[in-house]
Amino acid sequence: MAVMRKPRQAFLLVMPEESNYGSTSAPEAWQPHRANNPWKPASCWPETRYEQSEVYRRMLGILNRVTQQSLDILLEQARELPLADPQHLPEILELFLSKAQDEPMFAPVYAKMCQDLASRAGVQQAIATACDAHFQHHHHLLLQYREAFLGPVTSQMVDEEILARKRTVGHMGFVSELLRLGIVGANQVSAMLETLLRHSDDRSLECLCRLLGYAGQLLSPTHQAVLDRCCSYLESRIGAGTLSARLRFLTLDTLDLYANGWRPLRQSLHSASRNVRG
């Protein structure tokens, strides 16, 4: 027996006349949501010490484009700027240090540009002094997190602490490149190691391991005693058994470098100086 099915019914959706369906304009009462702590460019930060002069902006554009392949061409453009002028030199050095710590893959290229500036204008001492002040400032900021993390910890504090650690490590890589080129002396880098040795916190330990990995081979001919003290301290921290897994592996890798004459057991997968931006 056949089953009788009801015919399908068509439904027509009718939109109200007052609806704004299809309109691209927003209602008058709508307002965009504003964050309590919106992002601002670095030029708007209150701690920025320098006005962005025309020389600063042009040099920033050069550093944003420079790679190993374009270094010679952009060096010619940089030589046309009065970088060694006392009015511009402090902000230019601050620009070099900021770019190098935030972009460690380009630190070798930035160091070569500093070498060219030092050879032309005789500002080697000014570069070394700026590097030391930069290190002292950022290491002091790291030490402040030790007290701050004793109280309530927010996600913003964690993000800021991670960024501060990355910037400090990036600066150490840049200083090591300057040491390799003879802009910064071995005594200054050795003094940085001594400063880190005087603090027993984990953040200073990480910075100590990174700096040893960057500059250990360069310091070994003249400052072997300092390197021996640093590695003895690392061995004591390993023996105490209080390190996190991340720091324990980092410390063991540094001790392996020390035992192998500061020669890496395997080559890094990343190039020392990138040729591609972005």
N, C-alpha and C positions, 0 to 999 in steps of 0.2 A: 504494500500500500504506500503510495507516494506521500511524502510529508510536505505540507503546504508551508512555504516560507513567506514571511511578510516582506513586502517591497522595502528597499532601502529608502531612508529619509534623508533628504539633503538639508544641511544646516548652514545658514548664512550668518556669519559673524558681522555684526553691525557695530562700528565704533561710534562713540558719542561725538556729537558735533564739537564739543568744547575740548576734545582730546588734542594733544600736541603730537600725535603719532605721525612720524615721518618728518617732523620739524627738526632742523639742526640747531636751533637756538635753545639755549638753556633757560629754564624758568627764572624769573627775575629774583625770586627769593633764594635761589641756590647760591651758595658760597663755597669756594674751594677749601679743602681741609689744610690747615697749616700745622706743621710739626712744632712741638715745643722747643726742639733743639735743631733747627734746620742747618743743612750743610752750607758752609761759606767758603769761598776760595781763600787761598792762603793770604792774598793781599788784604783781606778783610779781618784777619785775626788781630786781636789787640796786641799780641806779643811781637808782631812784625816791627822791626826796628828801622827799616829803611823805606823811603819812598821809591817807587819804581820809576827810575829815570829812563831816559831814552836809551842810554848805554846798557842799563840792566835789561830792558826789554829785548834789545837786539842780541845781547849775549844769551839770554834765555832761549831765543829762537834758534841760535846756533847750537846750543847744547841739546835742544829737542830734536835736532836733525842729524847730529854727528854720529857716525859709525866708523869702524876701522877703515872702510873703503873711502868714505868721504872726508876723512880727517884732514888730508893735505889741503883740500879746497876750502874747507871751513876754517882752517887755521889762518889762511890768507885773509878771510873776512874778519876774523877776530883780531888780527894784527892791525887792522884799520881803526879799531876802537881804542880810546884812551883808558885801558883797563888799569894801568898802573897809576893813574891820577889819584892823589890822596882822597879826593872827593868820592871816587867810585870804587877804589880798591876794597874797602871793607864789605860793601854789598856784593861785589863780584866774588870774593872769597866765600862769603856766606852762601851764595848761589851754587858755587862748585861743591861745597860740603853738603848742602841739602840734596842736590841732584845725585851725588855719588852715594849717599846713604840710602836714598829711596830707590835707586836703580843700580844695584851692585854689579849687574852683568856688564854695565858700561863703565865701571870704575877704571879699568885700564886705559880707556880712551880719554876719560876726564883727567887722569893723572898725566898723560902725555901732553894735554893742553896746558896743564899747570906747569909742566917742565918747560914748555915753550915760553910761557909767560915769565917764568923765573929767569930763564937765560936771556931774554930780551930786556927785561925791566929791573932785574936784580932784586926781586921781592921774595927770594927763597926763605929768608928769615920770617917774613910776614906770613907766608903760607904755613910754616912750621908752627908759629905761635897760634895761628887761627885753628889749626888741627888740634893742638893741645887744649885750648880753651873749649873747643867743641866736645872733645872727649870728656873733660871734667864736668861739663854741664850735663851731658846726657847720662853719664854714670851717676851723677847726683840724683837725677830724676828717677833712675832705676832703684836707687836705694830708698827713695821715698815710698815706693810701692810695698816694701817690706813692712812698714808701719801701717800703711793704708789697708793691707789685706788682713790685718788682725781684727778688723771690725767687719761690719756687713759689706759683702762683696756684690756688686751689680755686674750685669753683663757688659755694660759700657766700660767699667773699670778693667775688666778682663781684656776687652778689645784694645783699650789704650795701652795696657801693659804689654801685650803681645807686639803692638806696633812700636813701642819704645824699645823693646828688646831687638826687634829686627833692624831698627835704625841704628842702634849702637853697634850691632854686629856689622852692618853695612859700612859704617864709618871706619871700623877696624880694617876691613878689607881695602878701603881706599887708602888708609895710612900705610898699609903694607905695600901697596902699589907705589906710593910716593917713596917709601924706603927703597924699593927695588930700583927706582930711577935716581936715587941720591938726593931727593928734595928734602926728605925728613931723615934725621940722623938715627943711628942705632941706639944711641943713649936715650933719645926721647921715647922710642918704642919700648926699651927696657924699663924706663920709668913707668910706662903704662902698665906693664906686667907687675911691677912692684906695687902699684896702686891697687890692682885687682887682688893681689895676694894678701893685702892688709884687711880684706873683707871676706868673711866666711859664709856669706849668703849664697844661695843657689844661682842668682842672676849674675853675680860677679864670677862665679865658677864657670858658667856658660861662656861669658865674655872672655875669660882666661883661656878656655879651650879653643875658642875660635881664633883668638889672636895668636896663640901658639901654632895653630895649623896654618895660618896665613904667613907668619913671619919667622917661624922657628928655624927654617933652613937659612934665612938671611942673617939671623942673630948668632947662629952656632959658632962661627969663627971667632967672634969677639966677646960674646956674652954667654958662654957655656955654663958658667956658675949660676946665673939667673935661671936659665932653662932647667938646670938640675934641681934647683929649689922648687920651681913650679911643678915639675913632674913628681917630686917627692910629696908635695902637697896633694896632688891628684891621687896618688897611690893611697895616701892616708884617708882621703874622702871615700875611695872605693872600699877600703878596709872597714870603715865605720858602718857601712851598710845602710845609710840613711838616704841615699839618692833615689830619685824616681828612675823609672826605666829609661826614659829619654836621656836624662843627664848621665846615667850610668853608661849607656852605650856611647854617648859622645865622649865621655872621659876615657873609656877604654880605647876608642879610636885614636884619641890624642896620644895616649901612651904607646899605642902601636906605631904611630908616626915617630915618636921619640926613639923607640927601639930600632926603627929602620932608618935612622939618620935623617928624619924629616922628609923622606921621599915617600910619596903615596904608593900604597900597595897596588893600586889600579888607577888608571886614568879616569878623570871625570867624564861623564857623558855630555856635559855642557862645555861649550867653547869658552875660552877665557875672555874673549871680546866678541860681541855679537856684531853682525853685519846687517841685521834687519831690525827695523823699529816696529813696535806694535806687538 
